[in-house]
Amino acid sequence: MENIIILLREFILLYVLLLSVLLIHELIHFIFIKVYGKQIKFLKLIYSVVKFHISTIINI
């Protein structure tokens, strides 16, 4: 049972890492592309999702 929990935790960490890389990629795009109001709201949504996933990992 412990092995399953460890594997699940590793998978979640990998998932959050992937989300973080995607977020950084989006941030780089926002630096080079003119920022519109809708894009800022979308970026805040992505950030809040990543923040939620990180907080759930800390709580595991």
Steps between C-alpha positions, in 0.01 A plus 500: 500500500783741578646446153173609341493816712863578408428445129192720522699774670774479233237521227343808661842664538574432132159643406564819701846531346342477155242764593779725631694465175185586304441801724858625445454446126182711509677772700776519238235542232331779697833686518533505119132534407282801588297419812121531482256494794365153413852356485578635847187331638601173329851525645358554850280192451801287400695632800216420742474143362875442544487651849211267590689192379812595696295554817336157462841333470618671819186372677552136389 
